[in-house]
Every structure is written in structure tokens, then in C-alpha cells.
Amino acid sequence: MGGASNISILINNVEKRDPKGEKFHKSSDEELLQTINANSFPLVFMSRILGPDMKARGQKSAIINMTSAYAD
């Protein structure tokens, strides 16, 4: 990215599952894979891209990951 950014907090907030929709045990493999992809890939790649600059800031930084999880 070139040079240390001034980003101190990275929040990954994903909501893929409808709390009133299908439950995990009734979901198809495709639906579960979509949920896993939506919850995992952005965090991994954004951390990889922004993490080194956040660490280089010399000040406290944080990465917060909030994901969807609905099950009975």
C-alpha cells in the first residue's frame, strides 16, 4: 500500500445469515460455504493488507471481527 496508514481500528462486521431463515442443521452445503466465505475471507485479506501498516503506526491498533452465527 505504500507508507504507514493512519488506520487504528479495522472492524469486520458481516451478517450473512437471517435469524428467521434456515438454521445451520437445515442449511445446504452451498449456503454454509457462502457464510464461511463472507465471514472469513474479508478478515483474512484486510488484515493481511492493513495489518503491517497498523503495526507500524507505533500506536495501539485493533482488529475486531464480528460474524453472524444463528443456530438452535
N, C-alpha and C positions, 0 to 999 in steps of 0.2 A: 504494500500500500504506500510505502514511501514515507518515512518520518513517523514519529510517535503521534498518535492521535490524542485528543483530549477526552476520550470516552472513558468514563469511570464505572458505569454500570451497564451491563448488557442483560436485558430481560427477554427471555424466550418464552412467550405465552401462547400456547396452542390449544385450540378447542376443536377437536375433530369429531368427538362422539356426542350425540344428542342424548341427554339424560332420560328422555322419554322414548328413545328409539330402542333398537335391538340391544340386548345385553351381550356381554362377551361370549357367554356359552352358546348363544344363538346366532352369533355373527359368522359370516363367511370368512374363509381364509383371506380373500381379497380385501374385505373391509378391515380386518385386523392388520394386514400388511400396510394398508394406507394409513391407519392410525399410528403404527410404529414409525413409518417413514415421516409423517408430519411431525411427530414428537421428537424424533432423534436427529434426522439429517440437518435441520436448520441449526440446532445447538452445536453439533459437531463442527460444521463448516464455519459458522460465525465465530466460534471460539478459536478455531484454527487461524482465521483471518485476522480477527481483532485482538486475540489473546496476547500475542507478543508485544503489541503496542500498548495495551493496557498495563502489562507488567513493566514496561519501560518508562511509564509515566513517573515512577518514583513516589507515587501516592497510592493510597489504598484504592483498590478496584474490586468489583464483584461481578460474578455471572450468576444470574438467578434463572432457574429452569422451572417453569410451571407447565404441567401437561394435563391433558384430560384423562380421567380414569373413572369410569362408571361401571359398576357391577353389583349384582345382588349376591 
